[in-house]
Amino acid sequence: MRSRYSAYVLRLGDYLMATWYPGTAPGELELAPLKWLGLEVRHSEQSGDAGVVEFVARCREHGRAQRMHEISRFVREGGRWYYIDGQLPE
């Protein structure tokens, strides 16, 4: 999760696509021009080759502060973790 956040900060679209599970990855990725301000990992858990991470990422877009709160699912294949998808917490 932290490496993907860093990739968003550095606008490394190739890394983001390489760490996205092929079955759920978008065809292409357009990165919005955001100023990322920080990441808080609120919870993470792993069960075998499946993982879940709840996080809040803060950013600024057009001078306005925003936050992205998500519960992300990951899967490990061949020793590498891949982002599957995320949902908003209830």
C-alpha positions in Angstrom: 0.0 0.0 0.0 2.7 2.4 0.9 4.6 1.8 -2.3 1.4 2.5 -4.4 0.8 5.7 -2.5 4.4 6.7 -3.2 3.9 5.9 -6.9 0.8 8.2 -6.9 2.9 11.0 -5.3 5.7 10.5 -7.9 3.2 10.0 -10.7 4.6 6.6 -11.6 1.8 5.2 -13.7 3.8 2.2 -15.0 4.4 1.1 -11.4 0.8 1.4 -10.5 -0.3 -0.6 -13.5 2.4 -3.3 -12.7 1.1 -3.7 -9.2 -2.6 -3.8 -10.2 -4.2 -7.3 -10.4 -4.6 -8.0 -14.2 -8.2 -9.0 -13.9 -9.3 -5.7 -12.4 -6.7 -3.2 -13.8 -8.0 -0.4 -16.0 -6.9 -0.4 -19.6 -5.0 2.8 -19.0 -4.5 5.1 -16.0 -4.8 8.9 -16.0 -3.3 10.5 -12.9 -5.0 13.6 -11.7 -2.6 16.5 -10.9 -3.0 16.3 -7.1 -0.6 17.4 -4.4 -0.4 14.4 -2.0 -0.1 15.4 1.6 0.0 12.2 3.6 -1.0 8.6 4.1 -2.5 7.1 7.3 -2.9 3.3 7.3 -5.7 2.6 9.8 -5.8 -1.1 9.6 -4.3 -4.0 7.7 -4.7 -7.7 7.9 -3.4 -10.7 6.0 -4.8 -14.2 5.6 -2.6 -16.4 3.5 -2.2 -14.8 0.1 -5.1 -12.3 0.7 -4.8 -8.9 2.4 -6.9 -5.9 3.2 -5.7 -2.4 4.0 -7.9 0.5 5.3 -6.3 3.9 4.7 -6.8 7.6 4.5 -4.8 9.6 1.9 -4.9 13.3 2.1 -4.4 15.5 -1.0 -4.9 19.0 -2.3 -6.6 19.6 -5.7 -7.0 23.1 -7.1 -6.2 24.5 -3.6 -8.9 22.4 -1.9 -8.0 19.8 0.7 -9.5 16.4 0.2 -9.2 12.9 1.7 -9.6 9.5 0.2 -10.8 6.8 2.6 -10.7 3.3 1.2 -10.6 -0.3 2.1 -8.4 -2.0 -0.4 -8.1 -5.7 -1.2 -4.8 -7.2 -2.3 -3.7 -10.7 -3.4 -0.2 -12.2 -3.4 0.9 -14.2 -6.5 4.4 -15.3 -7.2 5.7 -13.5 -4.1 4.3 -10.1 -5.2 1.3 -8.2 -3.9 -1.3 -6.9 -6.3 -4.1 -4.4 -5.8 -7.5 -5.9 -6.6 -9.9 -3.1 -5.8 -11.2 -0.8 -3.1 -14.4 0.3 -1.6 -15.6 3.1 0.6 -16.1 2.2 4.3 -19.6 2.1 5.5 
